[in-house]
Amino acid sequence: MVEIKTNVPLLPLRGLLVYPEMLLHIDVGRERSIYALEEAMKMDGFIFLTTQKDTRDEDPTEDELYTVGTYAKVKQLKELKNGTYRIMIEGVCRATYTEYEMVDLYPTVTLTLQRDEVDMTPQLEAEVRVLNQYFESYGKVSQRISKETIESVASIKEPGRLADMIATHLPLKLAAKQKVLEMFSISDRVKWMTNRLASEQEVIRLERRISKRVKEEVEATQKEYYLREQLKAIQKELGDKDGKSAEIVDLEKRIEEADMPEHVSEAAYRELRRYEHIPQASAESGVIRNYLEWLVTLPWSVATEDTLDLARSEEILNRDHDGLEKVKERILEYLAVRQMTDSIRGPIICLAGPPGVGKTSLARSIAESLNRHFVRISLGGVRDESEIRGHRRTYVGAMPGRIIQGMKKAETTNPVFLLDEIDKMSNDFRGDPSSAMLEVLDPEQNANFSDHYIEEPYDLSNVFFLATANDISTIPGPLRDRMEIIQLAGYTEMEKRAIAINHLIPKQLQEHGLTKAQVKFREDAVEDIIRYYTREAGVRNLEREIANVCRKAVKQLVSGERKSMTITTNTLSNYLGKRKFRHGLMEEQSEVGVATGLAYTQVGGDTLQIEVALSEGKGKLVLTGKLGEVMQESAQTALSYVRSNAENLHIDPKFNEKTDIHIHVPEGAVPKDGPSAGITIVTALVSALTNRPIRRDVGMTGEVTLRGKVLPIGGLKEKSLSAHRAGIRTIILPYDNERDLEDIPESIREELEFHLVKDVKEVLSLALEA
C-alpha cells in the first residue's frame, strides 16, 4: 500500500540504519538533527530516518543521503547531561523521499510510504521455509547466533519482516543492508537473503577448512608464521599462487620478452631455477633477485631508427649552436657516411675545450638530430675501477658499473652516450678507471663489454660515444688514442653576441617572466657585457650577467618604477656596476720599445703590450709580468738573436756589456705563457736599442729561432679578432699560417691587412718606423 506524507522532519543516520518494526536506541547530538527531532515530537513523534553515504560528513546535503529510508516513530526521548538526546525509535515502514527542503535549521521531505502487502502464495511460502532452514543451519555453522535468537526469528510469520530481521543478524556491510532496505518486493527480499545465507555458510566452511590446514602446518606459538601461512592458504583457495611462485612466473615471462642473446637467456634461466629453490629468507635470494631484475631491464635488442636526414640534422645543429663549424662538419660527415653505408660503427668523439663552450648541449643536439635517446654520466672524481666495470655479485651492495647503468637508463642499444669530464678521472689503490674505459671506447672490443656484475658480454658497438674534456693533457695516452679529439677553442666575440641575442636573452626573459616589449637589449650593450663584464671562452658568465640584468629589471617593473626599459651602453652600469675587465686597445701614438703582440688565452684572444726599458749596467736581463717558462725562453732567444745580428741591425755589438735590459709584460698578476711572443720581443728590443718607434697600428704574432726564422702559431682566428677589436688594422704573422686565414670571418678579413713573413728582418721592416 502506497501513502504520501508531507513536511516530515528528516534525521540522517551515520553508520547504521533502521528496518520496519525494529526497535533501536539512538543518540542524537548534531544541532540540525536535534531540531528535526524536536519538530517530530510536535507531530506525534513521526520522523524519517535515512543513512548518509559518507560517515565523515557532519552536515550531509541532499545528494549525500540515500533516498530510501524508514518512516519511524519516536517511542521514548531522554535528554542527557551533555545536551544530546537518547531516543528509542521504532521503524514503521519503508519510504522514499522527494522534495527535500531546509525549514528552520532542519530538513523536511515529502515521503512515499511503502508498506508490505503480503500475498502468501505457495511459491512465497516455500521460499520462506527455505529461508528459515538456511538461517537455522547458518546459526549452527557460525556459532555466532544463539538458539533463542533462531527460535525467535523462526516465529515471525510476515515474510518481509522475517527477511529484515535476518539481515540485522548477518555480518553485512552497510551498503548491503541498505540494498535490503531498498527491496520493496517481499519475494525479492526473501530470495536475496536466502542466497546471502548460502554464501555466508560457504565462506564459513572455507574459513574452517583453511584454518584446519594452517593448524596442521604450523605450531601454535609461531604467531607471525601462522598468519603468513593462513594468507598463503587463502590465496591457494582463491586459485592464486603464493607470492614467490607468482614472482617466478613474472620473471620467466619478462626473460622471454627481453629478447636476450641465447647465452644470456640461458644464464638468466639458470639463475631463475636457483632462485626458485632457495628459501626467500636467504640472503642469496635477494642477490639473485636483483641480478635477474638487472638482466630483464637492460636493453638487449631494442633500438631506435636513425633519422639520416642531413638537411634536418644541419638545421638542428645550427638552431641550437652558433659557431662550432668544425664540430658540426664532423657530425654531418658521420651522418653522411652512415647514410651511404648503413653499417659504420659508432665513433668515439671527444669534445675538448674550456668550460661553458657548449660541449654537453652539443651532445644533446647530436642525439636529437639522430633521433636517438640521450644519456649522460659524469666521470668527474671517479677513482674506483668498479665504477666503470661494476662490483662482483658476491660483495654486499654490489651494483653494475656506470656504463651498464647508463644503458638501462637509455632503454635502447644505440643511444648517444655522453662521458662527461673524462679528463677528471683519477686512480688510487682501488684501481685505474681510465684503464677500464679502454674496453668501452675501443671499437674492436666494446662489442663484448664485460661488466663484473652482469658477467655476460654486452654489446656497446652501436652506441654513439661522446666524451668531453677541459684539458686533454690529463687524459692517459692509451685512452686518448682511442678517441677522435675535436678542439672547441671557445667562441669569438661575434659568436658570443649571436648566442646572446638568439638564445641567452630570450631564455632569460622567459625564465624571469619578461617579454621583449618590457626589456630590450641593444647590440652595443650586449657587446659591452661580453667585453667588460665577462672574460671566458664559453658563455656561462655571459648568461649569468644577462640574468643579473633581468632580475634588476623585474624588481623595477614590479615596484612600478618603470613600465619598460632598454638596456644600452649608458645604462648598463646601473644594472651591473662598474666594469670588471678591460680589453687591450691600440696605443695612442707610436712609441719606442713598446710592441703590440697578439695572445691566445683560455678566454679567447687579446692584445698584449711588451715593453722594453734600457738602463746602464752590466748586461743583466730582467723579466717581469709573471711570464711562464716558454715566454722566458722566447725572451732569451730574442736577446741572443739581437746580439748575434747587432751589426746588421745597426746596434752597438757591445751593448750587453754596459746595458741592463728589462722586459715587462703589464698586468703582472695574470700568468702569461705561450710560443707566439718571439717576434714581438725581438721587435721591442730592436726598437729600444735603435731608438726607432714601433708603428702603433701593427700587431704581430709568431715564434722566432736563433737564426731569425719565424715559426707558425695557433689561435690565429681569436688573435685576429682581438686585434680588430683593439683597432689594429695591420697584422704580421708567420708565412706558414696562411692556411689558417680562411678560418677568420670574411667580414673581419676584409678590414685587416695581413703580412706573411718568413724572417725577423721582414718583421722589423714592417713594424719599425723610419
Secondary structure as the mmCIF struct_conf table of DSSP 4:
data_model
#
loop_
_struct_conf.conf_type_id
_struct_conf.id
_struct_conf.beg_label_comp_id
_struct_conf.beg_label_asym_id
_struct_conf.beg_label_seq_id
_struct_conf.end_label_comp_id
_struct_conf.end_label_asym_id
_struct_conf.end_label_seq_id
STRN STRN1 VAL A 2 LEU A 13
BEND BEND1 ARG A 14 GLY A 15
TURN_TY1_P TURN_TY1_P1 PRO A 20 GLU A 21
STRN STRN2 LEU A 23 VAL A 28
BEND BEND2 ARG A 30 ARG A 30
HELX_RH_AL_P HELX_RH_AL_P1 GLU A 31 LYS A 42
TURN_TY1_P TURN_TY1_P2 MET A 43 GLY A 45
STRN STRN3 PHE A 46 THR A 51
STRN STRN4 GLN A 52 GLN A 52
BEND BEND3 LYS A 53 LYS A 53
TURN_TY1_P TURN_TY1_P3 THR A 55 ARG A 56
BEND BEND4 GLU A 58 ASP A 59
HELX_RH_3T_P HELX_RH_3T_P1 GLU A 62 GLU A 64
STRN STRN5 LEU A 65 LEU A 65
BEND BEND5 THR A 67 THR A 67
STRN STRN6 VAL A 68 GLU A 79
TURN_TY1_P TURN_TY1_P4 LYS A 81 ASN A 82
BEND BEND6 GLY A 83 GLY A 83
STRN STRN7 TYR A 85 VAL A 103
TURN_TY1_P TURN_TY1_P5 ASP A 104 LEU A 105
STRN STRN8 TYR A 106 GLN A 114
HELX_RH_AL_P HELX_RH_AL_P2 PRO A 122 SER A 142
BEND BEND7 ILE A 145 ILE A 145
HELX_RH_AL_P HELX_RH_AL_P3 LYS A 147 ALA A 154
TURN_TY1_P TURN_TY1_P6 SER A 155 SER A 155
HELX_RH_AL_P HELX_RH_AL_P4 PRO A 159 HIS A 169
BEND BEND8 LEU A 170 LEU A 170
HELX_RH_AL_P HELX_RH_AL_P5 LEU A 174 LEU A 181
TURN_TY1_P TURN_TY1_P7 GLU A 182 GLU A 182
HELX_RH_AL_P HELX_RH_AL_P6 ILE A 186 GLU A 217
BEND BEND9 VAL A 218 VAL A 218
TURN_TY1_P TURN_TY1_P8 ALA A 220 THR A 221
HELX_RH_AL_P HELX_RH_AL_P7 LYS A 223 GLU A 237
TURN_TY1_P TURN_TY1_P9 LEU A 238 GLY A 239
HELX_LH_PP_P HELX_LH_PP_P1 ASP A 240 ASP A 242
HELX_RH_AL_P HELX_RH_AL_P8 GLY A 243 GLU A 257
TURN_TY1_P TURN_TY1_P10 ALA A 258 ASP A 259
HELX_RH_AL_P HELX_RH_AL_P9 GLU A 262 HIS A 277
BEND BEND10 ILE A 278 ILE A 278
TURN_TY1_P TURN_TY1_P11 GLN A 280 ALA A 281
BEND BEND11 SER A 282 SER A 282
HELX_RH_AL_P HELX_RH_AL_P10 ALA A 283 THR A 297
BEND BEND12 LEU A 298 LEU A 298
BEND BEND13 TRP A 300 SER A 301
HELX_LH_PP_P HELX_LH_PP_P2 THR A 304 ASP A 306
HELX_RH_AL_P HELX_RH_AL_P11 LEU A 310 ASP A 320
BEND BEND14 ASP A 322 GLY A 323
HELX_RH_AL_P HELX_RH_AL_P12 GLU A 325 THR A 341
BEND BEND15 ASP A 342 ASP A 342
HELX_LH_PP_P HELX_LH_PP_P3 ILE A 344 PRO A 347
STRN STRN9 ILE A 348 ALA A 352
TURN_TY1_P TURN_TY1_P12 PRO A 355 GLY A 356
BEND BEND16 VAL A 357 GLY A 358
HELX_RH_AL_P HELX_RH_AL_P13 LYS A 359 LEU A 370
TURN_TY1_P TURN_TY1_P13 ASN A 371 ASN A 371
STRN STRN10 PHE A 374 SER A 378
TURN_TY1_P TURN_TY1_P14 GLY A 380 GLY A 381
TURN_TY1_P TURN_TY1_P15 GLU A 385 GLU A 385
HELX_RH_AL_P HELX_RH_AL_P14 SER A 386 ARG A 389
TURN_TY1_P TURN_TY1_P16 ARG A 393 THR A 394
BEND BEND17 TYR A 395 TYR A 395
TURN_TY1_P TURN_TY1_P17 VAL A 396 GLY A 397
HELX_RH_AL_P HELX_RH_AL_P15 ARG A 402 ALA A 410
BEND BEND18 THR A 412 ASN A 414
STRN STRN11 VAL A 416 ASP A 420
TURN_TY1_P TURN_TY1_P18 GLU A 421 GLU A 421
HELX_RH_3T_P HELX_RH_3T_P2 ILE A 422 LYS A 424
STRN STRN12 ASP A 428 ASP A 428
TURN_TY1_P TURN_TY1_P19 PHE A 429 ARG A 430
STRN STRN13 GLY A 431 GLY A 431
HELX_RH_AL_P HELX_RH_AL_P16 PRO A 433 LEU A 441
TURN_TY1_P TURN_TY1_P20 PRO A 443 GLN A 445
HELX_RH_3T_P HELX_RH_3T_P3 ASN A 446 ASN A 448
STRN STRN14 PHE A 449 PHE A 449
TURN_TY1_P TURN_TY1_P21 HIS A 452 ILE A 454
BEND BEND19 GLU A 456 GLU A 456
STRN STRN15 TYR A 458 TYR A 458
TURN_TY1_P TURN_TY1_P22 SER A 461 ASN A 462
STRN STRN16 PHE A 464 ALA A 469
BEND BEND20 ASN A 470 ASN A 470
HELX_RH_3T_P HELX_RH_3T_P4 ILE A 472 THR A 474
BEND BEND21 ILE A 475 ILE A 475
HELX_RH_AL_P HELX_RH_AL_P17 GLY A 477 ASP A 481
TURN_TY1_P TURN_TY1_P23 ARG A 482 ARG A 482
BEND BEND22 MET A 483 MET A 483
STRN STRN17 GLU A 484 GLN A 487
HELX_RH_AL_P HELX_RH_AL_P18 GLU A 493 ILE A 499
HELX_RH_PI_P HELX_RH_PI_P1 ALA A 500 LEU A 504
HELX_RH_AL_P HELX_RH_AL_P19 ILE A 505 GLU A 511
TURN_TY1_P TURN_TY1_P24 HIS A 512 GLY A 513
TURN_TY1_P TURN_TY1_P25 LYS A 516 GLN A 518
STRN STRN18 VAL A 519 PHE A 521
HELX_RH_AL_P HELX_RH_AL_P20 GLU A 523 TYR A 532
BEND BEND23 TYR A 533 TYR A 533
BEND BEND24 ALA A 537 VAL A 539
HELX_RH_AL_P HELX_RH_AL_P21 ARG A 540 SER A 559
TURN_TY1_P TURN_TY1_P26 GLY A 560 GLY A 560
BEND BEND25 GLU A 561 GLU A 561
BEND BEND26 LYS A 563 LYS A 563
STRN STRN19 MET A 565 ILE A 567
TURN_TY1_P TURN_TY1_P27 THR A 569 THR A 571
HELX_RH_AL_P HELX_RH_AL_P22 LEU A 572 LEU A 576
BEND BEND27 LYS A 578 LYS A 578
BEND BEND28 GLU A 588 GLN A 589
STRN STRN20 GLU A 591 GLU A 591
TURN_TY1_P TURN_TY1_P28 VAL A 592 GLY A 593
STRN STRN21 VAL A 594 THR A 601
TURN_TY1_P TURN_TY1_P29 GLN A 602 VAL A 603
STRN STRN22 GLY A 604 GLU A 616
BEND BEND29 GLY A 617 GLY A 619
STRN STRN23 LEU A 621 THR A 624
BEND BEND30 GLY A 625 GLY A 625
STRN STRN24 LEU A 627 LEU A 627
HELX_RH_AL_P HELX_RH_AL_P23 GLU A 629 SER A 644
TURN_TY1_P TURN_TY1_P30 ASN A 645 HIS A 650
TURN_TY1_P TURN_TY1_P31 PRO A 653 LYS A 654
HELX_RH_AL_P HELX_RH_AL_P24 PHE A 655 LYS A 658
STRN STRN25 THR A 659 HIS A 664
BEND BEND31 PRO A 666 PRO A 666
TURN_TY1_P TURN_TY1_P32 GLY A 668 ALA A 669
BEND BEND32 VAL A 670 VAL A 670
STRN STRN26 LYS A 672 LYS A 672
TURN_TY1_P TURN_TY1_P33 PRO A 675 SER A 676
HELX_RH_AL_P HELX_RH_AL_P25 GLY A 678 THR A 690
TURN_TY1_P TURN_TY1_P34 ASN A 691 ASN A 691
HELX_LH_PP_P HELX_LH_PP_P4 PRO A 693 PRO A 693
STRN STRN27 ILE A 694 ILE A 694
HELX_LH_PP_P HELX_LH_PP_P5 ARG A 695 ARG A 695
TURN_TY1_P TURN_TY1_P35 ARG A 696 ASP A 697
STRN STRN28 VAL A 698 MET A 700
STRN STRN29 GLU A 703 VAL A 704
TURN_TY1_P TURN_TY1_P36 LEU A 706 ARG A 707
STRN STRN30 LYS A 709 LYS A 709
STRN STRN31 VAL A 710 LEU A 711
HELX_LH_PP_P HELX_LH_PP_P6 PRO A 712 PRO A 712
BEND BEND33 GLY A 714 GLY A 714
HELX_RH_AL_P HELX_RH_AL_P26 LEU A 716 ALA A 726
TURN_TY1_P TURN_TY1_P37 GLY A 727 GLY A 727
STRN STRN32 THR A 730 PRO A 734
HELX_RH_3T_P HELX_RH_3T_P5 TYR A 735 ASP A 743
BEND BEND34 ILE A 744 ILE A 744
HELX_RH_AL_P HELX_RH_AL_P27 GLU A 746 ARG A 749
TURN_TY1_P TURN_TY1_P38 GLU A 750 GLU A 751
STRN STRN33 GLU A 753 VAL A 757
BEND BEND35 LYS A 758 LYS A 758
STRN STRN34 ASP A 759 ASP A 759
HELX_RH_AL_P HELX_RH_AL_P28 VAL A 760 ALA A 767
STRN STRN35 LEU A 768 LEU A 768
#
